Amino acid sequence: MPAMSEERRDQPPVPAPISHSPLPHLRAWRLSKLMTQRGLAKAAGVAESTVVRGEMGEPVAALSAAKLAKALGVSLRQLRDEEPQE
């Protein structure tokens, strides 16, 4: 294994990346399932503020996005990329 360069040793470790996903159709999916923000948050096991932030267009942590998709009964891809059919 090569030795760590001198400049690398003096730097703090790089934190692991945290993956986030925008969920542009979160509100539409929630409304199509006749759920409140609070009800979706409870069903998904996430904070209500996570639902609110997601609906406002802020990226949501990947784990939370997966939980929201499961609670809505859709795939993460559907939640991210598709609007619900009427």
KOLTINU-27297 format. One record per atom (N, C-alpha, C, O): residue number from 1; x, y, z; residue in one letter; atom name. Coordinates in Angstrom, 1 decimal, always signed. Example, Ala and Ser with C-alpha at 12.3 -4.5 7.8 and 13.67 -1.06 7.14 Angstrom:
PT   pos        x        y        z   code   site
PT     1    +13.2     -5.7     +7.8      A      N
PT     1    +12.3     -4.5     +7.8      A     CA
PT     1    +13.2     -3.3     +7.8      A      C
PT     1    +14.2     -3.3     +8.5      A      O
PT     2    +12.8     -2.2     +7.1      S      N
PT     2    +13.7     -1.1     +7.1      S     CA
PT     2    +12.9     +0.0     +7.9      S      C
PT     2    +13.4     +1.1     +8.0      S      O
This chain:
PT   pos        x        y        z   code   site
PT     1     +0.9     -1.2     +0.0      M      N
PT     1     +0.0     +0.0     +0.0      M     CA
PT     1     +0.9     +1.2     +0.0      M      C
PT     1     +1.8     +1.3     +0.8      M      O
PT     2     +0.7     +2.2     -0.9      P      N
PT     2     +1.5     +3.4     -1.0      P     CA
PT     2     +1.3     +4.2     +0.3      P      C
PT     2     +0.3     +4.3     +0.9      P      O
PT     3     +2.4     +4.9     +0.7      A      N
PT     3     +2.4     +5.8     +1.8      A     CA
PT     3     +1.5     +7.0     +1.5      A      C
PT     3     +1.4     +7.5     +0.4      A      O
PT     4     +0.8     +7.5     +2.5      M      N
PT     4     +0.0     +8.7     +2.4      M     CA
PT     4     +0.8     +9.9     +2.1      M      C
PT     4     +1.9    +10.1     +2.8      M      O
PT     5     +0.5    +10.7     +1.2      S      N
PT     5     +1.3    +11.9     +0.9      S     CA
PT     5     +1.3    +12.8     +2.1      S      C
PT     5     +0.4    +12.8     +3.0      S      O
PT     6     +2.4    +13.6     +2.2      E      N
PT     6     +2.6    +14.5     +3.3      E     CA
PT     6     +1.4    +15.5     +3.5      E      C
PT     6     +1.0    +15.8     +4.6      E      O
PT     7     +0.9    +16.1     +2.3      E      N
PT     7     -0.2    +17.0     +2.4      E     CA
PT     7     -1.5    +16.4     +2.9      E      C
PT     7     -2.3    +17.0     +3.5      E      O
PT     8     -1.7    +15.2     +2.5      R      N
PT     8     -2.9    +14.5     +2.9      R     CA
PT     8     -3.0    +14.2     +4.4      R      C
PT     8     -4.0    +14.3     +5.0      R      O
PT     9     -1.8    +13.9     +4.9      R      N
PT     9     -1.8    +13.6     +6.4      R     CA
PT     9     -2.2    +14.7     +7.2      R      C
PT     9     -2.7    +14.6     +8.3      R      O
PT    10     -1.9    +15.9     +6.8      D      N
PT    10     -2.2    +17.1     +7.6      D     CA
PT    10     -3.6    +17.6     +7.4      D      C
PT    10     -4.0    +18.6     +8.1      D      O
PT    11     -4.4    +17.0     +6.6      Q      N
PT    11     -5.8    +17.5     +6.4      Q     CA
PT    11     -6.7    +16.6     +7.2      Q      C
PT    11     -6.5    +15.4     +7.4      Q      O
PT    12     -7.9    +17.2     +7.6      P      N
PT    12     -8.8    +16.3     +8.3      P     CA
PT    12     -9.5    +15.3     +7.4      P      C
PT    12     -9.5    +15.5     +6.2      P      O
PT    13    -10.0    +14.2     +7.9      P      N
PT    13    -10.6    +13.2     +7.0      P     CA
PT    13    -11.8    +13.8     +6.3      P      C
PT    13    -12.5    +14.7     +6.9      P      O
PT    14    -12.1    +13.4     +5.1      V      N
PT    14    -13.2    +13.8     +4.3      V     CA
PT    14    -14.4    +13.0     +4.8      V      C
PT    14    -14.4    +11.8     +4.8      V      O
PT    15    -15.5    +13.7     +5.2      P      N
PT    15    -16.7    +13.0     +5.6      P     CA
PT    15    -17.4    +12.2     +4.5      P      C
PT    15    -17.2    +12.6     +3.3      P      O
PT    16    -18.1    +11.2     +4.8      A      N
PT    16    -18.8    +10.4     +3.8      A     CA
PT    16    -19.9    +11.3     +3.2      A      C
PT    16    -20.5    +12.0     +3.9      A      O
PT    17    -20.1    +11.1     +1.8      P      N
PT    17    -21.1    +11.9     +1.2      P     CA
PT    17    -22.5    +11.5     +1.7      P      C
PT    17    -22.8    +10.3     +2.0      P      O
PT    18    -23.4    +12.4     +1.8      I      N
PT    18    -24.8    +12.2     +2.2      I     CA
PT    18    -25.6    +12.4     +1.0      I      C
PT    18    -25.6    +13.5     +0.4      I      O
PT    19    -26.4    +11.4     +0.6      S      N
PT    19    -27.2    +11.5     -0.6      S     CA
PT    19    -28.5    +12.1     -0.3      S      C
PT    19    -29.2    +11.7     +0.6      S      O
PT    20    -28.9    +13.1     -1.2      H      N
PT    20    -30.2    +13.7     -1.0      H     CA
PT    20    -30.9    +13.7     -2.4      H      C
PT    20    -30.2    +13.7     -3.4      H      O
PT    21    -32.2    +13.6     -2.4      S      N
PT    21    -33.0    +13.6     -3.6      S     CA
PT    21    -34.1    +14.7     -3.6      S      C
PT    21    -34.8    +14.8     -2.6      S      O
PT    22    -34.2    +15.4     -4.6      P      N
PT    22    -35.4    +16.3     -4.7      P     CA
PT    22    -36.6    +15.4     -5.1      P      C
PT    22    -36.5    +14.5     -5.8      P      O
PT    23    -37.7    +15.8     -4.5      L      N
PT    23    -39.0    +15.0     -4.8      L     CA
PT    23    -40.0    +16.0     -5.3      L      C
PT    23    -41.0    +16.4     -4.6      L      O
PT    24    -39.9    +16.4     -6.6      P      N
PT    24    -40.8    +17.4     -7.1      P     CA
PT    24    -42.3    +17.0     -7.1      P      C
PT    24    -43.2    +17.9     -7.3      P      O
PT    25    -42.6    +15.7     -7.0      H      N
PT    25    -44.0    +15.3     -7.1      H     CA
PT    25    -44.5    +14.8     -5.8      H      C
PT    25    -45.6    +14.2     -5.7      H      O
PT    26    -43.8    +15.1     -4.7      L      N
PT    26    -44.2    +14.6     -3.4      L     CA
PT    26    -45.6    +15.1     -3.0      L      C
PT    26    -46.4    +14.3     -2.6      L      O
PT    27    -45.9    +16.3     -3.2      R      N
PT    27    -47.2    +16.9     -2.8      R     CA
PT    27    -48.3    +16.2     -3.7      R      C
PT    27    -49.4    +15.9     -3.1      R      O
PT    28    -48.1    +16.1     -5.0      A      N
PT    28    -49.1    +15.5     -5.8      A     CA
PT    28    -49.4    +14.1     -5.4      A      C
PT    28    -50.6    +13.7     -5.3      A      O
PT    29    -48.3    +13.3     -5.1      W      N
PT    29    -48.6    +11.9     -4.7      W     CA
PT    29    -49.3    +11.9     -3.3      W      C
PT    29    -50.2    +11.1     -3.1      W      O
PT    30    -48.9    +12.7     -2.4      R      N
PT    30    -49.6    +12.8     -1.1      R     CA
PT    30    -51.0    +13.1     -1.3      R      C
PT    30    -51.9    +12.4     -0.7      R      O
PT    31    -51.4    +14.1     -2.1      L      N
PT    31    -52.8    +14.5     -2.2      L     CA
PT    31    -53.5    +13.4     -3.0      L      C
PT    31    -54.7    +13.1     -2.7      L      O
PT    32    -52.9    +12.7     -3.9      S      N
PT    32    -53.6    +11.6     -4.6      S     CA
PT    32    -53.9    +10.5     -3.7      S      C
PT    32    -54.9     +9.7     -4.0      S      O
PT    33    -53.2    +10.3     -2.6      K      N
PT    33    -53.5     +9.3     -1.6      K     CA
PT    33    -54.4     +9.8     -0.5      K      C
PT    33    -54.6     +9.1     +0.5      K      O
PT    34    -54.8    +11.0     -0.6      L      N
PT    34    -55.7    +11.7     +0.4      L     CA
PT    34    -55.1    +11.7     +1.8      L      C
PT    34    -55.7    +11.4     +2.8      L      O
PT    35    -53.8    +12.0     +1.8      M      N
PT    35    -53.1    +12.0     +3.1      M     CA
PT    35    -52.7    +13.5     +3.4      M      C
PT    35    -52.5    +14.3     +2.6      M      O
PT    36    -52.7    +13.7     +4.7      T      N
PT    36    -52.2    +15.0     +5.2      T     CA
PT    36    -50.6    +14.9     +5.3      T      C
PT    36    -50.1    +13.8     +5.3      T      O
PT    37    -50.0    +16.1     +5.5      Q      N
PT    37    -48.5    +16.1     +5.7      Q     CA
PT    37    -48.2    +15.3     +7.0      Q      C
PT    37    -47.3    +14.5     +7.0      Q      O
PT    38    -49.0    +15.5     +8.0      R      N
PT    38    -48.8    +14.8     +9.3      R     CA
PT    38    -49.0    +13.3     +9.1      R      C
PT    38    -48.2    +12.6     +9.7      R      O
PT    39    -50.1    +13.0     +8.4      G      N
PT    39    -50.3    +11.5     +8.2      G     CA
PT    39    -49.3    +10.8     +7.5      G      C
PT    39    -48.9     +9.7     +7.8      G      O
PT    40    -48.8    +11.5     +6.4      L      N
PT    40    -47.7    +10.9     +5.6      L     CA
PT    40    -46.4    +10.8     +6.5      L      C
PT    40    -45.7     +9.7     +6.4      L      O
PT    41    -46.1    +11.8     +7.2      A      N
PT    41    -44.9    +11.8     +8.0      A     CA
PT    41    -45.0    +10.6     +9.0      A      C
PT    41    -44.0     +9.9     +9.2      A      O
PT    42    -46.1    +10.4     +9.7      K      N
PT    42    -46.3     +9.4    +10.6      K     CA
PT    42    -46.2     +8.0    +10.0      K      C
PT    42    -45.5     +7.1    +10.5      K      O
PT    43    -46.9     +7.8     +8.8      A      N
PT    43    -46.8     +6.6     +8.1      A     CA
PT    43    -45.4     +6.2     +7.7      A      C
PT    43    -45.0     +5.0     +7.6      A      O
PT    44    -44.6     +7.2     +7.3      A      N
PT    44    -43.3     +7.0     +6.8      A     CA
PT    44    -42.2     +6.9     +7.9      A      C
PT    44    -41.1     +6.5     +7.7      A      O
PT    45    -42.6     +7.4     +9.1      G      N
PT    45    -41.7     +7.4    +10.2      G     CA
PT    45    -40.6     +8.5    +10.0      G      C
PT    45    -39.5     +8.3    +10.4      G      O
PT    46    -41.0     +9.6     +9.5      V      N
PT    46    -40.1    +10.8     +9.3      V     CA
PT    46    -40.8    +12.0    +10.0      V      C
PT    46    -41.9    +12.0    +10.3      V      O
PT    47    -40.0    +13.0    +10.2      A      N
PT    47    -40.5    +14.2    +10.8      A     CA
PT    47    -41.5    +14.9     +9.8      A      C
PT    47    -41.3    +14.9     +8.6      A      O
PT    48    -42.5    +15.6    +10.4      E      N
PT    48    -43.4    +16.3     +9.5      E     CA
PT    48    -42.6    +17.4     +8.7      E      C
PT    48    -43.0    +17.7     +7.6      E      O
PT    49    -41.6    +18.0     +9.3      S      N
PT    49    -40.8    +19.0     +8.7      S     CA
PT    49    -40.1    +18.4     +7.4      S      C
PT    49    -39.9    +19.2     +6.5      S      O
PT    50    -39.8    +17.2     +7.4      T      N
PT    50    -39.2    +16.5     +6.2      T     CA
PT    50    -40.2    +16.6     +5.1      T      C
PT    50    -39.8    +16.9     +3.9      T      O
PT    51    -41.5    +16.3     +5.3      V      N
PT    51    -42.5    +16.3     +4.3      V     CA
PT    51    -42.7    +17.8     +3.8      V      C
PT    51    -42.7    +18.0     +2.6      V      O
PT    52    -42.7    +18.7     +4.7      V      N
PT    52    -42.9    +20.1     +4.4      V     CA
PT    52    -41.7    +20.6     +3.5      V      C
PT    52    -42.0    +21.2     +2.4      V      O
PT    53    -40.5    +20.3     +3.9      R      N
PT    53    -39.3    +20.7     +3.2      R     CA
PT    53    -39.3    +20.0     +1.8      R      C
PT    53    -39.0    +20.7     +0.8      R      O
PT    54    -39.7    +18.7     +1.7      G      N
PT    54    -39.7    +18.1     +0.4      G     CA
PT    54    -40.7    +18.7     -0.5      G      C
PT    54    -40.5    +18.8     -1.7      G      O
PT    55    -41.9    +19.0     +0.0      E      N
PT    55    -42.9    +19.7     -0.8      E     CA
PT    55    -42.5    +21.1     -1.3      E      C
PT    55    -43.0    +21.6     -2.2      E      O
PT    56    -41.6    +21.7     -0.5      M      N
PT    56    -41.2    +23.0     -0.9      M     CA
PT    56    -40.0    +23.0     -1.9      M      C
PT    56    -39.5    +24.0     -2.3      M      O
PT    57    -39.6    +21.8     -2.3      G      N
PT    57    -38.6    +21.6     -3.3      G     CA
PT    57    -37.2    +21.4     -2.7      G      C
PT    57    -36.2    +21.3     -3.5      G      O
PT    58    -37.0    +21.3     -1.4      E      N
PT    58    -35.7    +21.1     -0.8      E     CA
PT    58    -35.4    +19.6     -1.0      E      C
PT    58    -36.3    +18.7     -0.8      E      O
PT    59    -34.1    +19.2     -1.2      P      N
PT    59    -33.8    +17.8     -1.3      P     CA
PT    59    -34.0    +17.1     +0.0      P      C
PT    59    -33.8    +17.7     +1.1      P      O
PT    60    -34.4    +15.9     +0.0      V      N
PT    60    -34.6    +15.0     +1.1      V     CA
PT    60    -33.6    +13.9     +1.2      V      C
PT    60    -33.2    +13.4     +0.2      V      O
PT    61    -33.1    +13.6     +2.4      A      N
PT    61    -32.2    +12.5     +2.5      A     CA
PT    61    -32.7    +11.2     +1.9      A      C
PT    61    -33.9    +11.0     +1.9      A      O
PT    62    -31.8    +10.5     +1.3      A      N
PT    62    -32.2     +9.3     +0.5      A     CA
PT    62    -33.0     +8.3     +1.3      A      C
PT    62    -34.0     +7.7     +0.8      A      O
PT    63    -32.6     +8.1     +2.6      L      N
PT    63    -33.4     +7.2     +3.4      L     CA
PT    63    -34.8     +7.7     +3.7      L      C
PT    63    -35.8     +6.9     +3.6      L      O
PT    64    -34.9     +9.0     +3.9      S      N
PT    64    -36.3     +9.5     +4.1      S     CA
PT    64    -37.1     +9.5     +2.9      S      C
PT    64    -38.3     +9.2     +2.9      S      O
PT    65    -36.5     +9.7     +1.7      A      N
PT    65    -37.2     +9.6     +0.4      A     CA
PT    65    -37.7     +8.2     +0.2      A      C
PT    65    -38.8     +8.1     -0.2      A      O
PT    66    -36.9     +7.2     +0.5      A      N
PT    66    -37.3     +5.8     +0.4      A     CA
PT    66    -38.5     +5.5     +1.3      A      C
PT    66    -39.4     +4.8     +0.9      A      O
PT    67    -38.5     +6.0     +2.5      K      N
PT    67    -39.5     +5.8     +3.5      K     CA
PT    67    -40.8     +6.5     +3.0      K      C
PT    67    -41.9     +5.9     +3.2      K      O
PT    68    -40.7     +7.7     +2.5      L      N
PT    68    -41.9     +8.4     +2.0      L     CA
PT    68    -42.5     +7.6     +0.8      L      C
PT    68    -43.7     +7.5     +0.7      L      O
PT    69    -41.7     +7.2     -0.1      A      N
PT    69    -42.2     +6.4     -1.3      A     CA
PT    69    -42.9     +5.1     -0.8      A      C
PT    69    -44.0     +4.8     -1.3      A      O
PT    70    -42.3     +4.4     +0.2      K      N
PT    70    -43.0     +3.2     +0.7      K     CA
PT    70    -44.3     +3.5     +1.3      K      C
PT    70    -45.3     +2.8     +1.1      K      O
PT    71    -44.4     +4.6     +2.1      A      N
PT    71    -45.6     +5.0     +2.8      A     CA
PT    71    -46.7     +5.4     +1.7      A      C
PT    71    -47.9     +5.2     +2.0      A      O
PT    72    -46.3     +5.9     +0.6      L      N
PT    72    -47.2     +6.3     -0.4      L     CA
PT    72    -47.5     +5.1     -1.4      L      C
PT    72    -48.4     +5.2     -2.2      L      O
PT    73    -46.8     +4.0     -1.2      G      N
PT    73    -47.1     +2.8     -2.1      G     CA
PT    73    -46.6     +3.0     -3.5      G      C
PT    73    -47.1     +2.4     -4.4      G      O
PT    74    -45.5     +3.7     -3.7      V      N
PT    74    -44.9     +4.0     -5.0      V     CA
PT    74    -43.4     +3.7     -4.9      V      C
PT    74    -42.8     +3.6     -3.8      V      O
PT    75    -42.8     +3.6     -6.1      S      N
PT    75    -41.3     +3.4     -6.1      S     CA
PT    75    -40.7     +4.8     -5.9      S      C
PT    75    -41.3     +5.8     -6.1      S      O
PT    76    -39.4     +4.8     -5.5      L      N
PT    76    -38.7     +6.0     -5.4      L     CA
PT    76    -38.6     +6.7     -6.7      L      C
PT    76    -38.7     +8.0     -6.8      L      O
PT    77    -38.4     +5.9     -7.8      R      N
PT    77    -38.3     +6.5     -9.1      R     CA
PT    77    -39.7     +7.2     -9.5      R      C
PT    77    -39.6     +8.3    -10.0      R      O
PT    78    -40.8     +6.6     -9.1      Q      N
PT    78    -42.1     +7.2     -9.4      Q     CA
PT    78    -42.2     +8.5     -8.6      Q      C
PT    78    -42.6     +9.6     -9.2      Q      O
PT    79    -41.8     +8.5     -7.4      L      N
PT    79    -42.0     +9.7     -6.5      L     CA
PT    79    -41.1    +10.8     -7.1      L      C
PT    79    -41.5    +12.0     -7.0      L      O
PT    80    -39.9    +10.5     -7.5      R      N
PT    80    -39.0    +11.5     -8.1      R     CA
PT    80    -39.4    +12.0     -9.4      R      C
PT    80    -39.3    +13.2     -9.7      R      O
PT    81    -39.8    +11.0    -10.3      D      N
PT    81    -39.9    +11.4    -11.7      D     CA
PT    81    -41.3    +11.4    -12.4      D      C
PT    81    -41.5    +11.9    -13.5      D      O
PT    82    -42.3    +10.9    -11.7      E      N
PT    82    -43.7    +10.9    -12.3      E     CA
PT    82    -44.7    +11.5    -11.4      E      C
PT    82    -44.7    +11.5    -10.2      E      O
PT    83    -45.7    +12.2    -12.1      E      N
PT    83    -46.9    +12.7    -11.4      E     CA
PT    83    -47.9    +11.5    -11.4      E      C
PT    83    -47.9    +10.7    -12.3      E      O
PT    84    -48.7    +11.5    -10.3      P      N
PT    84    -49.7    +10.4    -10.3      P     CA
PT    84    -50.7    +10.6    -11.4      P      C
PT    84    -51.0    +11.7    -11.8      P      O
PT    85    -51.2     +9.4    -11.8      Q      N
PT    85    -52.3     +9.5    -12.8      Q     CA
PT    85    -53.6     +9.8    -12.1      Q      C
PT    85    -53.9     +9.3    -11.0      Q      O
PT    86    -54.5    +10.6    -12.8      E      N
PT    86    -55.7    +11.0    -12.1      E     CA
PT    86    -56.7     +9.9    -12.1      E      C
PT    86    -57.8    +10.1    -11.6      E      O
